[in-house]
Amino acid sequence: MSTARLADKIRFKYEDLETHAEGTLDTRGRKGLADDVPVHYKAVRLTIRIKTEESDKRLQRLIDLVAHFCPVDSLIRAAVPDYEVAWVRM
């Protein structure tokens, strides 16, 4: 479930939401140049910037729900050994 849908579900109000992702990938694996190199990302950094007047407690609730219910977050967390998510208030 997306961040926006989860926010709607708990009536979390926000004015703006931006995401930025960076990853480290050894392309030798994808190109078939090295058998011992995985084809997926070795590291992913996701930054979620949110503009809200909700309390820190409510924001933490949203963060926890996204970490628990978002299938994309779950997939990346399971597949990428070095995965970090940072939530930042605008």
PyMOL commands that place a pseudoatom at each C-alpha (Angstrom):
pseudoatom trace, name=CA, resn=MET, resi=1, chain=A, elem=C, hetatm=0, pos=[0.000, 0.000, 0.000]
pseudoatom trace, name=CA, resn=SER, resi=2, chain=A, elem=C, hetatm=0, pos=[1.412, 3.398, -0.917]
pseudoatom trace, name=CA, resn=THR, resi=3, chain=A, elem=C, hetatm=0, pos=[2.328, 6.125, 1.539]
pseudoatom trace, name=CA, resn=ALA, resi=4, chain=A, elem=C, hetatm=0, pos=[-0.505, 8.326, 0.249]
pseudoatom trace, name=CA, resn=ARG, resi=5, chain=A, elem=C, hetatm=0, pos=[-3.108, 5.575, 0.696]
pseudoatom trace, name=CA, resn=LEU, resi=6, chain=A, elem=C, hetatm=0, pos=[-1.889, 4.758, 4.188]
pseudoatom trace, name=CA, resn=ALA, resi=7, chain=A, elem=C, hetatm=0, pos=[-1.946, 8.455, 5.081]
pseudoatom trace, name=CA, resn=ASP, resi=8, chain=A, elem=C, hetatm=0, pos=[-5.544, 8.671, 3.862]
pseudoatom trace, name=CA, resn=LYS, resi=9, chain=A, elem=C, hetatm=0, pos=[-6.474, 5.592, 5.870]
pseudoatom trace, name=CA, resn=ILE, resi=10, chain=A, elem=C, hetatm=0, pos=[-5.295, 7.120, 9.165]
pseudoatom trace, name=CA, resn=ARG, resi=11, chain=A, elem=C, hetatm=0, pos=[-6.417, 10.647, 8.201]
pseudoatom trace, name=CA, resn=PHE, resi=12, chain=A, elem=C, hetatm=0, pos=[-2.844, 11.920, 8.235]
pseudoatom trace, name=CA, resn=LYS, resi=13, chain=A, elem=C, hetatm=0, pos=[-2.697, 15.381, 6.685]
pseudoatom trace, name=CA, resn=TYR, resi=14, chain=A, elem=C, hetatm=0, pos=[0.283, 16.512, 4.645]
pseudoatom trace, name=CA, resn=GLU, resi=15, chain=A, elem=C, hetatm=0, pos=[0.895, 19.259, 2.110]
pseudoatom trace, name=CA, resn=ASP, resi=16, chain=A, elem=C, hetatm=0, pos=[3.699, 17.733, 0.062]
pseudoatom trace, name=CA, resn=LEU, resi=17, chain=A, elem=C, hetatm=0, pos=[5.512, 14.420, -0.310]
pseudoatom trace, name=CA, resn=GLU, resi=18, chain=A, elem=C, hetatm=0, pos=[8.678, 13.765, -2.313]
pseudoatom trace, name=CA, resn=THR, resi=19, chain=A, elem=C, hetatm=0, pos=[10.787, 10.653, -2.686]
pseudoatom trace, name=CA, resn=HIS, resi=20, chain=A, elem=C, hetatm=0, pos=[14.355, 10.303, -3.899]
pseudoatom trace, name=CA, resn=ALA, resi=21, chain=A, elem=C, hetatm=0, pos=[16.167, 6.998, -4.362]
pseudoatom trace, name=CA, resn=GLU, resi=22, chain=A, elem=C, hetatm=0, pos=[19.813, 6.204, -5.039]
pseudoatom trace, name=CA, resn=GLY, resi=23, chain=A, elem=C, hetatm=0, pos=[21.316, 2.793, -5.573]
pseudoatom trace, name=CA, resn=THR, resi=24, chain=A, elem=C, hetatm=0, pos=[24.624, 1.031, -6.022]
pseudoatom trace, name=CA, resn=LEU, resi=25, chain=A, elem=C, hetatm=0, pos=[24.671, -1.564, -8.772]
pseudoatom trace, name=CA, resn=ASP, resi=26, chain=A, elem=C, hetatm=0, pos=[27.579, -3.538, -10.227]
pseudoatom trace, name=CA, resn=THR, resi=27, chain=A, elem=C, hetatm=0, pos=[26.546, -3.728, -13.896]
pseudoatom trace, name=CA, resn=ARG, resi=28, chain=A, elem=C, hetatm=0, pos=[28.955, -6.598, -14.616]
pseudoatom trace, name=CA, resn=GLY, resi=29, chain=A, elem=C, hetatm=0, pos=[26.321, -8.971, -13.224]
pseudoatom trace, name=CA, resn=ARG, resi=30, chain=A, elem=C, hetatm=0, pos=[23.561, -7.689, -15.501]
pseudoatom trace, name=CA, resn=LYS, resi=31, chain=A, elem=C, hetatm=0, pos=[25.839, -7.736, -18.543]
pseudoatom trace, name=CA, resn=GLY, resi=32, chain=A, elem=C, hetatm=0, pos=[26.894, -11.315, -17.836]
pseudoatom trace, name=CA, resn=LEU, resi=33, chain=A, elem=C, hetatm=0, pos=[30.520, -10.289, -17.422]
pseudoatom trace, name=CA, resn=ALA, resi=34, chain=A, elem=C, hetatm=0, pos=[30.931, -11.801, -13.948]
pseudoatom trace, name=CA, resn=ASP, resi=35, chain=A, elem=C, hetatm=0, pos=[29.122, -14.887, -12.665]
pseudoatom trace, name=CA, resn=ASP, resi=36, chain=A, elem=C, hetatm=0, pos=[29.780, -14.068, -9.004]
pseudoatom trace, name=CA, resn=VAL, resi=37, chain=A, elem=C, hetatm=0, pos=[28.232, -10.576, -9.184]
pseudoatom trace, name=CA, resn=PRO, resi=38, chain=A, elem=C, hetatm=0, pos=[24.516, -10.295, -8.317]
pseudoatom trace, name=CA, resn=VAL, resi=39, chain=A, elem=C, hetatm=0, pos=[22.201, -8.675, -10.853]
pseudoatom trace, name=CA, resn=HIS, resi=40, chain=A, elem=C, hetatm=0, pos=[20.354, -6.655, -8.198]
pseudoatom trace, name=CA, resn=TYR, resi=41, chain=A, elem=C, hetatm=0, pos=[21.331, -3.538, -6.267]
pseudoatom trace, name=CA, resn=LYS, resi=42, chain=A, elem=C, hetatm=0, pos=[23.886, -3.886, -3.473]
pseudoatom trace, name=CA, resn=ALA, resi=43, chain=A, elem=C, hetatm=0, pos=[22.682, -0.735, -1.715]
pseudoatom trace, name=CA, resn=VAL, resi=44, chain=A, elem=C, hetatm=0, pos=[19.626, 1.520, -1.872]
pseudoatom trace, name=CA, resn=ARG, resi=45, chain=A, elem=C, hetatm=0, pos=[19.091, 4.845, -0.090]
pseudoatom trace, name=CA, resn=LEU, resi=46, chain=A, elem=C, hetatm=0, pos=[15.543, 6.163, -0.056]
pseudoatom trace, name=CA, resn=THR, resi=47, chain=A, elem=C, hetatm=0, pos=[14.753, 9.646, 1.222]
pseudoatom trace, name=CA, resn=ILE, resi=48, chain=A, elem=C, hetatm=0, pos=[11.129, 10.584, 1.821]
pseudoatom trace, name=CA, resn=ARG, resi=49, chain=A, elem=C, hetatm=0, pos=[10.529, 14.287, 2.345]
pseudoatom trace, name=CA, resn=ILE, resi=50, chain=A, elem=C, hetatm=0, pos=[7.160, 15.227, 3.821]
pseudoatom trace, name=CA, resn=LYS, resi=51, chain=A, elem=C, hetatm=0, pos=[5.595, 18.562, 4.633]
pseudoatom trace, name=CA, resn=THR, resi=52, chain=A, elem=C, hetatm=0, pos=[3.124, 18.167, 7.471]
pseudoatom trace, name=CA, resn=GLU, resi=53, chain=A, elem=C, hetatm=0, pos=[1.977, 19.805, 10.674]
pseudoatom trace, name=CA, resn=GLU, resi=54, chain=A, elem=C, hetatm=0, pos=[1.117, 16.422, 12.210]
pseudoatom trace, name=CA, resn=SER, resi=55, chain=A, elem=C, hetatm=0, pos=[2.883, 15.506, 15.472]
pseudoatom trace, name=CA, resn=ASP, resi=56, chain=A, elem=C, hetatm=0, pos=[6.074, 13.460, 15.589]
pseudoatom trace, name=CA, resn=LYS, resi=57, chain=A, elem=C, hetatm=0, pos=[4.042, 10.622, 17.111]
pseudoatom trace, name=CA, resn=ARG, resi=58, chain=A, elem=C, hetatm=0, pos=[1.593, 10.617, 14.188]
pseudoatom trace, name=CA, resn=LEU, resi=59, chain=A, elem=C, hetatm=0, pos=[4.430, 10.814, 11.684]
pseudoatom trace, name=CA, resn=GLN, resi=60, chain=A, elem=C, hetatm=0, pos=[6.123, 7.838, 13.337]
pseudoatom trace, name=CA, resn=ARG, resi=61, chain=A, elem=C, hetatm=0, pos=[2.844, 5.915, 13.083]
pseudoatom trace, name=CA, resn=LEU, resi=62, chain=A, elem=C, hetatm=0, pos=[2.755, 6.582, 9.334]
pseudoatom trace, name=CA, resn=ILE, resi=63, chain=A, elem=C, hetatm=0, pos=[6.402, 5.541, 8.978]
pseudoatom trace, name=CA, resn=ASP, resi=64, chain=A, elem=C, hetatm=0, pos=[5.722, 2.296, 10.851]
pseudoatom trace, name=CA, resn=LEU, resi=65, chain=A, elem=C, hetatm=0, pos=[2.661, 1.511, 8.725]
pseudoatom trace, name=CA, resn=VAL, resi=66, chain=A, elem=C, hetatm=0, pos=[4.541, 2.127, 5.480]
pseudoatom trace, name=CA, resn=ALA, resi=67, chain=A, elem=C, hetatm=0, pos=[7.401, -0.128, 6.647]
pseudoatom trace, name=CA, resn=HIS, resi=68, chain=A, elem=C, hetatm=0, pos=[4.907, -2.853, 7.535]
pseudoatom trace, name=CA, resn=PHE, resi=69, chain=A, elem=C, hetatm=0, pos=[2.382, -2.728, 4.682]
pseudoatom trace, name=CA, resn=CYS, resi=70, chain=A, elem=C, hetatm=0, pos=[4.145, -1.301, 1.611]
pseudoatom trace, name=CA, resn=PRO, resi=71, chain=A, elem=C, hetatm=0, pos=[4.941, -4.194, -0.764]
pseudoatom trace, name=CA, resn=VAL, resi=72, chain=A, elem=C, hetatm=0, pos=[7.664, -2.230, -2.578]
pseudoatom trace, name=CA, resn=ASP, resi=73, chain=A, elem=C, hetatm=0, pos=[9.420, -1.400, 0.694]
pseudoatom trace, name=CA, resn=SER, resi=74, chain=A, elem=C, hetatm=0, pos=[9.124, -5.034, 1.760]
pseudoatom trace, name=CA, resn=LEU, resi=75, chain=A, elem=C, hetatm=0, pos=[10.509, -6.299, -1.549]
pseudoatom trace, name=CA, resn=ILE, resi=76, chain=A, elem=C, hetatm=0, pos=[13.513, -3.972, -1.483]
pseudoatom trace, name=CA, resn=ARG, resi=77, chain=A, elem=C, hetatm=0, pos=[14.179, -4.718, 2.189]
pseudoatom trace, name=CA, resn=ALA, resi=78, chain=A, elem=C, hetatm=0, pos=[14.243, -8.466, 1.431]
pseudoatom trace, name=CA, resn=ALA, resi=79, chain=A, elem=C, hetatm=0, pos=[16.371, -8.206, -1.711]
pseudoatom trace, name=CA, resn=VAL, resi=80, chain=A, elem=C, hetatm=0, pos=[18.903, -5.486, -0.943]
pseudoatom trace, name=CA, resn=PRO, resi=81, chain=A, elem=C, hetatm=0, pos=[21.460, -6.145, 1.794]
pseudoatom trace, name=CA, resn=ASP, resi=82, chain=A, elem=C, hetatm=0, pos=[22.161, -2.450, 2.429]
pseudoatom trace, name=CA, resn=TYR, resi=83, chain=A, elem=C, hetatm=0, pos=[18.808, -0.619, 2.427]
pseudoatom trace, name=CA, resn=GLU, resi=84, chain=A, elem=C, hetatm=0, pos=[18.155, 2.616, 4.307]
pseudoatom trace, name=CA, resn=VAL, resi=85, chain=A, elem=C, hetatm=0, pos=[15.058, 4.785, 4.454]
pseudoatom trace, name=CA, resn=ALA, resi=86, chain=A, elem=C, hetatm=0, pos=[15.197, 8.329, 5.845]
pseudoatom trace, name=CA, resn=TRP, resi=87, chain=A, elem=C, hetatm=0, pos=[12.086, 10.408, 6.497]
pseudoatom trace, name=CA, resn=VAL, resi=88, chain=A, elem=C, hetatm=0, pos=[12.718, 14.161, 6.560]
pseudoatom trace, name=CA, resn=ARG, resi=89, chain=A, elem=C, hetatm=0, pos=[10.328, 16.972, 7.379]
pseudoatom trace, name=CA, resn=MET, resi=90, chain=A, elem=C, hetatm=0, pos=[10.297, 19.816, 4.865]
for i in range(1, 90): cmd.bond("trace and resi %d" % i, "trace and resi %d" % (i + 1))
show_as sticks, trace
zoom trace
